[in-house]
Amino acid sequence: MRVLFCGTPVVAVPTLRALLDSDHDVVGVLTRPPAPVGRRRRLTPSPVHQAASEHGLPVVTTDRPHGEDELAQITALEPQVSAVVAYGALLREPALSALPHGWVNLHFSLLPAWRGAAPVQHAIRAGDTRTGVSTFRIEAGLDTGPVYLTQDHPIRPWDTAGDLLTELADVGAPVLVRTLDEIEAGTISPVPQAETGVSHAPRLSAADGHVNWRAPAQVVDRQIRAATPAPGAWTTYDGRRMKIGPVRPDAEAAALAPGVLEAGAQAVLVGTGSTPVRLTDLAPAGKGWMDATDWARPRSQVAQRRPVRGDR
């Protein structure tokens, strides 16, 4: 089929590459406009835009594909279907009805669980042990369309959102290709989503990364892993924000009050609502990431039993 690929971030690139290696004809790419990146806020094309340019594909950059001019650019490519992965903007009429086989989305959850922009982050935060990918036909509702295929995938106790998204991007690419294969062959029909088991996954904000040290250690662990790498987990130390990497609950460590930091030569511990957790990596305000024990070594005396703030 003639396929319009629609996506923006790096997790969408494996599917674009899988489609380029398939029997389908990728006629163009729809992605969001260049965005400011880095400290200098330099406008930079999206990862999908860059990958498309490497392959000489026509690129339409917009966050309004339903606009008259934008839709004219899309339909001029004569796509039969659009394969969508993490585009990052709403798709609505008249765009949804403009392609013969519609817009087929690869979503990083087992629908109807975790509809929304951050399914992986919310699955980790909730303590789910399994997730997966779903392909579905996009309709007006948010991730409510009928499902073509699913494939499940484990969530391991140490997975961050970044780790898991990378894995699901690779798992999902062949699932979306297979979905398009079967649509072209006429051997698949989407099935309406169940009305039970619905959960929602709105985009995480910086506030969602503010560590709640009063929560039990396992909840703190999940909160931090869900916010890694974005929006990032953080607390405050000496009144300044400090980024926090994944932690390890330590049931054998001596009890500490929630939010109290104990710096030693072998470990940096912070108290929670249950057992302490060991810090692994951190980034003080204005500095890069470093090993927590390296950060603590020159300040081990003053840091002993000092509070960090994140308990809200």
C-alpha positions as CSV (number, residue, x, y, z in Angstrom):
1,M,0.0,0.0,0.0
2,R,0.9,3.6,-0.3
3,V,1.7,4.7,3.2
4,L,2.0,8.1,4.8
5,F,4.1,7.8,7.9
6,C,3.1,10.1,10.8
7,G,5.3,10.5,13.9
8,T,7.7,12.8,15.7
9,P,10.1,11.5,18.4
10,V,12.9,9.0,18.3
11,V,10.6,6.1,19.4
12,A,8.7,6.4,16.1
13,V,11.9,5.9,14.0
14,P,12.1,2.1,14.2
15,T,8.6,1.8,12.7
16,L,9.5,4.2,9.9
17,R,12.6,2.1,9.1
18,A,10.6,-1.2,9.3
19,L,8.1,0.2,6.8
20,L,10.9,1.3,4.5
21,D,12.2,-2.3,4.6
22,S,8.7,-3.7,3.9
23,D,6.8,-4.3,0.7
24,H,4.8,-1.1,1.4
25,D,5.5,2.2,-0.4
26,V,6.2,5.0,2.0
27,V,5.1,8.0,0.0
28,G,5.9,10.7,2.6
29,V,6.1,11.7,6.2
30,L,4.0,13.9,8.4
31,T,5.7,15.2,11.5
32,R,5.5,18.2,13.9
33,P,7.4,21.4,13.1
34,P,11.0,21.9,14.2
35,A,11.2,22.6,18.0
36,P,13.7,24.4,20.2
37,V,16.4,22.1,21.6
38,G,19.2,22.5,24.0
39,R,20.3,25.5,26.1
40,R,20.5,27.7,23.0
41,R,16.9,26.7,22.0
42,R,18.0,26.1,18.5
43,L,15.1,25.0,16.2
44,T,15.8,21.4,15.3
45,P,13.8,19.0,13.0
46,S,12.2,16.1,14.8
47,P,14.0,12.7,14.8
48,V,11.4,11.4,12.3
49,H,12.0,14.4,10.1
50,Q,15.7,13.7,10.1
51,A,15.2,10.0,9.3
52,A,12.9,10.9,6.5
53,S,15.4,13.3,5.0
54,E,18.1,10.6,5.1
55,H,15.8,8.5,2.8
56,G,14.8,11.4,0.6
57,L,11.1,11.2,1.6
58,P,8.8,14.2,1.2
59,V,8.0,15.7,4.6
60,V,5.0,17.7,5.7
61,T,5.6,19.6,8.9
62,T,2.5,20.7,10.8
63,D,0.5,20.1,14.0
64,R,-2.7,20.8,12.1
65,P,-3.1,18.1,9.5
66,H,-6.8,18.8,9.3
67,G,-6.1,22.3,7.9
68,E,-7.1,23.0,4.3
69,D,-3.6,23.7,3.0
70,E,-2.0,20.9,5.1
71,L,-4.5,18.3,4.1
72,A,-4.0,19.3,0.4
73,Q,-0.3,18.5,0.8
74,I,-1.1,15.2,2.4
75,T,-3.6,14.1,-0.2
76,A,-1.4,15.2,-3.0
77,L,0.9,12.3,-2.0
78,E,-2.0,9.9,-2.7
79,P,-1.6,7.7,0.4
80,Q,-4.0,4.8,1.0
81,V,-3.3,4.7,4.7
82,S,-1.4,6.5,7.4
83,A,0.8,4.6,9.9
84,V,0.9,6.7,13.1
85,V,3.5,6.5,16.0
86,A,3.7,9.2,18.6
87,Y,2.8,12.0,16.4
88,G,2.0,14.3,19.3
89,A,-1.0,16.3,18.0
90,L,-4.7,15.6,17.6
91,L,-5.9,14.1,14.4
92,R,-9.4,15.1,13.5
93,E,-11.9,15.5,10.6
94,P,-11.7,16.0,7.7
95,A,-8.2,14.4,7.8
96,L,-9.5,11.2,9.5
97,S,-11.8,10.5,6.5
98,A,-9.4,11.6,3.8
99,L,-7.5,8.2,3.4
100,P,-9.2,5.0,2.1
101,H,-7.9,2.9,5.0
102,G,-7.7,5.7,7.6
103,W,-5.1,6.3,10.1
104,V,-3.6,3.3,12.0
105,N,-1.9,4.0,15.3
106,L,0.7,2.1,17.2
107,H,0.0,2.7,20.9
108,F,2.4,1.6,23.7
109,S,-0.2,-0.2,25.9
110,L,-2.7,-3.0,25.8
111,L,-5.8,-1.0,25.1
112,P,-8.1,0.0,26.7
113,A,-5.6,0.3,29.4
114,W,-3.6,3.6,29.6
115,R,-5.2,5.7,26.8
116,G,-3.3,8.9,26.4
117,A,0.1,10.5,25.9
118,A,2.1,8.7,28.6
119,P,1.0,5.0,28.8
120,V,4.4,3.6,29.6
121,Q,5.1,6.1,32.4
122,H,1.7,5.5,34.0
123,A,2.1,1.7,33.7
124,I,5.4,1.8,35.6
125,R,4.0,4.3,38.2
126,A,1.0,2.1,38.8
127,G,3.2,-1.0,39.4
128,D,2.0,-2.9,36.4
129,T,4.1,-6.0,35.6
130,R,3.0,-6.3,32.0
131,T,2.3,-3.9,29.2
132,G,2.5,-4.2,25.4
133,V,1.5,-2.6,22.1
134,S,-1.7,-2.2,20.3
135,T,-2.6,-1.1,16.7
136,F,-5.9,0.5,16.2
137,R,-7.8,2.7,13.8
138,I,-7.9,6.3,15.0
139,E,-11.3,7.9,15.5
140,A,-12.4,11.1,17.1
141,G,-12.0,9.9,20.7
142,L,-8.7,9.7,22.5
143,D,-7.2,6.3,21.8
144,T,-10.8,4.8,21.7
145,G,-10.7,3.3,18.2
146,P,-11.2,-0.4,17.3
147,V,-8.1,-2.6,17.8
148,Y,-6.4,-4.6,15.1
149,L,-3.5,-6.4,16.8
150,T,-1.9,-6.5,20.3
151,Q,1.4,-8.0,21.6
152,D,2.2,-8.1,25.3
153,H,5.6,-7.3,26.9
154,P,6.9,-7.6,30.5
155,I,7.8,-4.6,32.7
156,R,10.8,-5.6,34.8
157,P,11.4,-4.2,38.3
158,W,14.3,-2.0,37.1
159,D,12.8,-0.6,33.9
160,T,12.7,3.1,33.4
161,A,10.1,4.7,31.1
162,G,13.0,5.4,28.7
163,D,14.2,1.8,28.7
164,L,10.7,0.4,28.2
165,L,9.7,2.9,25.5
166,T,12.8,1.9,23.5
167,E,11.9,-1.8,23.8
168,L,8.3,-1.3,22.9
169,A,9.3,0.8,19.8
170,D,11.2,-2.2,18.6
171,V,8.4,-4.7,19.6
172,G,5.8,-2.5,17.9
173,A,7.4,-1.9,14.6
174,P,6.7,-5.3,13.1
175,V,3.3,-5.4,14.6
176,L,2.3,-2.2,12.7
177,V,3.8,-3.6,9.5
178,R,1.9,-6.8,9.9
179,T,-1.3,-4.8,10.6
180,L,-0.9,-3.0,7.3
181,D,-0.1,-6.3,5.5
182,E,-3.4,-7.8,6.7
183,I,-5.4,-4.6,5.9
184,E,-4.1,-4.7,2.4
185,A,-4.9,-8.5,2.1
186,G,-8.3,-7.9,3.6
187,T,-7.7,-10.5,6.3
188,I,-8.2,-8.4,9.4
189,S,-11.0,-6.2,10.8
190,P,-10.6,-4.1,13.9
191,V,-12.5,-5.1,17.1
192,P,-14.1,-2.5,19.3
193,Q,-12.3,-1.9,22.6
194,A,-13.8,-3.4,25.8
195,E,-15.8,-1.0,27.9
196,T,-14.1,-2.3,31.1
197,G,-10.5,-1.9,32.1
198,V,-10.2,1.6,30.8
199,S,-7.5,3.8,32.3
200,H,-6.0,7.1,31.3
201,A,-2.4,8.3,30.9
202,P,-2.1,12.1,30.6
203,R,1.3,13.6,29.9
204,L,3.5,13.8,33.1
205,S,4.4,17.3,34.2
206,A,7.5,18.5,36.1
207,A,5.4,18.3,39.3
208,D,4.9,14.6,38.7
209,G,8.7,14.1,39.0
210,H,8.8,15.8,42.5
211,V,9.7,12.8,44.7
212,N,7.3,12.1,47.5
213,W,9.6,10.7,50.2
214,R,6.6,10.0,52.5
215,A,5.4,7.3,50.2
216,P,6.6,3.7,50.7
217,A,10.0,2.8,49.1
218,Q,8.4,0.8,46.3
219,V,6.2,3.7,45.4
220,V,9.1,6.1,45.4
221,D,11.1,3.7,43.2
222,R,8.2,3.5,40.7
223,Q,7.7,7.3,40.7
224,I,11.3,7.9,39.8
225,R,11.5,5.2,37.1
226,A,8.3,6.5,35.5
227,A,9.7,10.0,35.4
228,T,13.1,8.9,33.9
229,P,14.3,10.4,31.6
230,A,11.4,12.8,31.2
231,P,10.1,14.9,32.8
232,G,12.8,13.8,35.3
233,A,12.6,13.0,39.0
234,W,13.8,15.7,41.5
235,T,14.0,16.8,45.0
236,T,15.7,19.7,46.8
237,Y,18.8,19.8,48.8
238,D,20.0,23.0,50.6
239,G,17.1,24.8,48.9
240,R,18.2,23.9,45.4
241,R,16.7,21.4,43.0
242,M,18.6,18.2,42.5
243,K,17.7,15.6,39.8
244,I,17.4,12.0,41.0
245,G,18.1,8.9,39.0
246,P,16.6,5.5,39.7
247,V,16.9,4.3,43.3
248,R,17.1,0.9,45.0
249,P,15.0,0.1,48.0
250,D,17.2,-1.2,50.9
251,A,15.2,-3.3,53.4
252,E,18.3,-4.0,55.5
253,A,19.3,-0.4,56.0
254,A,18.6,1.3,59.3
255,A,15.4,3.3,59.4
256,L,15.4,6.9,58.4
257,A,12.6,9.5,58.6
258,P,11.0,10.3,55.3
259,G,13.2,12.7,53.3
260,V,16.2,12.4,55.6
261,L,19.5,11.8,53.6
262,E,22.3,9.8,55.1
263,A,25.6,10.0,53.2
264,G,28.2,7.4,53.8
265,A,31.4,6.1,52.1
266,Q,29.5,3.1,50.6
267,A,26.0,4.4,50.1
268,V,23.7,7.4,50.0
269,L,20.4,6.6,51.6
270,V,17.2,8.6,51.8
271,G,14.3,7.7,54.2
272,T,10.8,7.0,52.8
273,G,7.5,6.1,54.3
274,S,8.8,2.5,54.7
275,T,12.4,1.4,54.3
276,P,15.2,3.7,53.0
277,V,16.3,3.8,49.3
278,R,19.8,4.0,47.9
279,L,20.5,6.8,45.5
280,T,22.5,5.7,42.4
281,D,22.9,8.8,40.2
282,L,22.1,12.4,40.8
283,A,22.6,15.9,39.2
284,P,22.9,18.9,41.6
285,A,21.6,22.2,40.4
286,G,23.6,23.5,37.4
287,K,25.8,20.3,37.2
288,G,25.9,17.1,35.2
289,W,25.0,13.6,36.4
290,M,27.3,11.9,38.8
291,D,27.5,8.8,41.0
292,A,25.7,9.5,44.3
293,T,28.7,8.3,46.4
294,D,31.0,10.6,44.4
295,W,28.7,13.5,45.2
296,A,28.5,12.6,48.8
297,R,32.3,11.9,49.5
298,P,33.4,15.6,49.9
299,R,30.4,16.4,52.0
300,S,29.8,13.2,53.9
301,Q,30.1,15.0,57.3
302,V,27.8,17.8,56.5
303,A,25.3,15.6,54.6
304,Q,24.8,13.2,57.4
305,R,21.2,13.1,58.3
306,R,20.4,16.2,56.2
307,P,16.9,16.5,54.9
308,V,16.0,16.5,51.2
309,R,12.7,17.9,50.3
310,G,10.1,16.1,48.2
311,D,7.6,15.0,50.7
312,R,5.0,17.7,49.8
